[in-house]
Amino acid sequence: MTDTTVATGTPDTSAPVTQERRVVTAIPGPKSQELHARRLEVVPVGVTAALPVYIERAHGAIVVDVDGNQFIDLGAGIGVTTIGHTNDAVVAAATTQLDSVIHTLFTITPYESYVRVAELLAAHTPGDFAKKTVLVNSGAEAVENGVKIARKYTGKNGVAVLDHAYHGRTNLTMAMNFKAAPYATGFGPLAGDVYRAPNSYPFHDGLSGSEAARRTISYLEKTVGADDLACLVVEPIQGEGGFVVPAEGYLPALQEWCTANGVVMIADEIQSGMARTGAYFASEHFGWVPDLVLSAKGIAGGLPLAGVTGRAEIMDAAQPGGLGGTFGGNPVACAAAVAVFEQIESQGLLAEGKRIESALVTGLRDLQAKYPVIGDVRGIGAMIAIELIVPGTHEPDAAAVTAVAAYAAQKGVLLLTAGTYGNVLRFLPSLAISDELIAEALGVIDEAFASL
Ligand SMILES: *Cc1c(COP(=O)(O)O)cnc(C)c1O
């Protein structure tokens, strides 16, 4: 498809968002540039913009900017609008809730939707045992609470994480990230008692799951020791690290070691969970039953909500008053989350994850055969990445990633980057994206590689 060019004018904001790509100005367009100039006066540089086009409307897999450009959204706000932008059921549930009650504070006067979200998380997280959930506002806050609960339950302090991990931007979580730059540079002192162990990264280490688990465990035993370790926090598929999928058997082997040694193992499913991978939670693909599961991003269709769900006896270790917060489990966000769960079930959205995986992986493997800069195609469901390398080596090629993403943006395809070395392109579309839009986006990405 060629880009259509029409005269710019006031976009018709009452019309439904058509599921099509449309580039009508240079990117960013004049109105976005004006807004960006205003932003630079009042928003600090620490808050960046990957693509400074200002979004006015969005639906399904398409975002529309203030200049009327329509982008195929392969990022979904970093895996948040998993069931589609402005999903009708989410909008209806949130709107109804706005009209009845917006806030009471669950720890003052509670309401049903919080309880319903906890029931749904208990039913859909891995493991057939009694579970409880605390709801909070953000992914980082879920990580913080998971660590608090694990520390109280075990009476120990140490927190273990893996190479290439990302867990957030609060004080504790910035100490848990693999990358200090930019997340922690100059923001110290960092939280102590955080230990980092090698992960399983088949493209680079070539290790089997059991070999990689032995390496991780041996490292943890030497650098901290299970006697001082409260928890091991692991993303089943690493998000910011570049959609690193661990080798078969790695995660259950770590869980087995944790269980045997009184260490709480926590799945950070903030990016990989909530139907993103063709299962409710990515841990299921690996036969991993974590002690605690962290949800956020996709859980409420775009509204801010996060949770810690896990074994009732661990969750109940925290004393009354020890968990909570003013906005945690807000009624509107909870109503939206209930709608998300209902949509996953009634619309068969787990199958959509598998459909998208097959379309993306097939298309990207074809590109890999044409362009040797694509070293690896990996991922599960609607969480697929390509790692770009200097051909014939495993050396990162971040410049190619930047060039491909910039080319795609100019053509109306919003593509996110990732990876410790910035050499990964991640495909994290909403489950509402059609095969046609995927094929069209891949066509643009093909052109982008050809232009390198
Ligand atoms: C995004 C993310 C977080 C942090 O979530 P916020 O809502 O941004 O605080 C933590 N862990 C993972 C795996 C994430 O992808």
The ligand as a Tripos MOL2 file, in Angstrom:
@<TRIPOS>MOLECULE
LIG
   15    15     1     0     0
SMALL
NO_CHARGES

@<TRIPOS>ATOM
      1 C1          6.8850   -1.7670   32.8440 C.3       1 LIG1
      2 C2          7.4890   -2.7740   33.7420 C.ar      1 LIG1
      3 C3          7.6620   -2.5460   35.1070 C.ar      1 LIG1
      4 C4          7.3370   -1.2200   35.7490 C.3       1 LIG1
      5 O1          5.9920   -0.8940   35.6160 O.3       1 LIG1
      6 P1          5.5110    0.6370   35.7930 P.3       1 LIG1
      7 O2          4.0220    0.5640   35.7220 O.co2     1 LIG1
      8 O3          6.1260    1.4050   34.6820 O.co2     1 LIG1
      9 O4          6.0090    1.0800   37.1210 O.co2     1 LIG1
     10 C5          8.1740   -3.5720   35.8870 C.ar      1 LIG1
     11 N1          8.4940   -4.7490   35.3510 N.ar      1 LIG1
     12 C6          8.3370   -5.0190   34.0380 C.ar      1 LIG1
     13 C7          8.6800   -6.3620   33.5060 C.3       1 LIG1
     14 C8          7.8420   -4.0370   33.1790 C.ar      1 LIG1
     15 O5          7.7180   -4.2860   31.8840 O.3       1 LIG1
@<TRIPOS>BOND
     1     1     2 1
     2     2     3 ar
     3     2    14 ar
     4     3     4 1
     5     3    10 ar
     6     4     5 1
     7     5     6 1
     8     6     7 2
     9     6     8 1
    10     6     9 1
    11    10    11 ar
    12    11    12 ar
    13    12    13 1
    14    12    14 ar
    15    14    15 1
@<TRIPOS>SUBSTRUCTURE
     1 LIG1         1 GROUP 0 **** ****
